[in-house]
Amino acid sequence: MTLWQKAKHYGLFFCEKILLPVIIPIIVTCLVINYINPPILPQIESNIVINTGVKPSVTSPFRLDLVSDKTPWVTFQIKNEGKGGDEDLLFNISFPENFKIKTMEEHYYPETFKERVTKPNKKQNAFTARFTSFPAECAVEYRFTLDNFVKSAEEVKWAIISKGKNWTKTTKINVKTQTSYNFFSTPAYGEEAVSTNTVIATPSSPIVASDSEIGRSGVLLGGYDPVAMSNGIFRLLQQKGLINPSEAFQIKNMVESSKDGVLFGGVNVLKFCEIIINSLVAKNVLTISQANNIIGKAQKSEGVLIGGYNVIVLQVEVLNALLEKNTIKFEEGQKVIDNSR
């Protein structure tokens, strides 16, 4: 038997008798654990919104009367987007030493989730709460009214630590703002979810709706309701034939099924803007350059930044671009804006 034959013989023996009996069970176990029967784990996510009281400036041919909120406040939202619950979760937030928490509001989703909170402790410039458990599809939101304006998120310190993990840095922060307004988000969970059936227009809805038929979230950013503006743009695009009934139905479903990030009355307005801009680019109504310009202005603007974008500026810039290309009339775009107040 040659050296090559011996090597081949022992190699096959090693694979058949030692390697395969060990490797195959490991592979099967990994497949079962990660794909067939994945572990049920929590996924704690958080959002912070800071009002600095600064009025943003927006250049537009449309009349846009943005207003600023002169009350200093910060909101912090924690929610479990995973399939499993977490245990012994500690939340702490603190502001600069010369700051004072004047009032604090607490909202729990569902309301019975409040029973899981133990040892809440509010000091002059800090707040701490401990949750015995943090089940899936539960959320809490705190709104702090302060005696001074926070100028940036870097001035606020927070920690979110549970029994098994430190979520402080790994948690996705959906909102970091330099400026914001009357904003208090309402996540939709279970029976307490806010219905979105009347928020985003459907193909069966009147294309030209009266003011009373325009769905609203009740949330104002700089004096404008982002859901009402979304509805106005959506109806206008259908009226102009830029979105057909089939596409409108698909867009409605995509927006209503998107529950990540910050929601306004249960609606992901940023997702709506993303879908609309992509659709207009695909139809050659907007160029890629125009789309990038719209997005860039929304990123650079002050105001409430949802996922890094000012959604009011984002929507107004879409109207600006459509007006510039003579796709809509000035009066039509202005009506969408005015009906959003």
C-alpha angles and dihedrals in degrees: 000000000000124000091254092051091050091050091049092048095051091042092056091045091052092049096046100041105031115011102044096045089055103036099045095054090048092051092047091049092051092050092050094047099043105031115011097038107009119188117264103240137170122245111198114199129180141192131199125197121188127193111209093173094236118141111226121225119228125185111215140141086229123082106255115173103190116186130198129227109239094198114095110229143151127200125199124191127192122186137168109231093171129097095242134056128249128222136224096002117185122201123190131172128178136182131205114299094251091055126096129203103227098180137357130203124199126201123182127192109234098019092229088063086080089077089070092064118099132179100007108188123191118188130178095279104006144055132200131186132174124205118205086208136355109209125202117275092023126122142179130199128194125195117197121196109204137192093233136039116255108225099201143359089255089072091061120075123198142165132198112188128164133183093272107026147024105233096179098101102018094053113102109248105208098183129040110159139182091196136014144162142206096341130149112153123219115210115204115233131163118309092349092060116127110240114245096190093105097034103074113041117247127214089251092055119094108276091218104043127188118244091260091055095057109105117235136194097207088233118119126204109190088339096310130104108229093203092051089050090048089052092049093051091044093053093044092053090050091048090053091049093244090122120037124210093261092051091045090055091050093048091049091053094046093051095045092048093051107094100159121112126004117347128202109208087337093310127118098219094179090057089051091053091048093052094046094049092047090049093051091049092049090052091048090241088122127027122230088249091055091047091051090049091052092049093045093054091049090052095048095045122101118233132075107344112206108193087343096311135100098228095198091054089044092056095042090050089054088055090046091054093047090050091048090055092046090242091128134022123246092245091053094052093043090052090056090052095044092048089055095063 
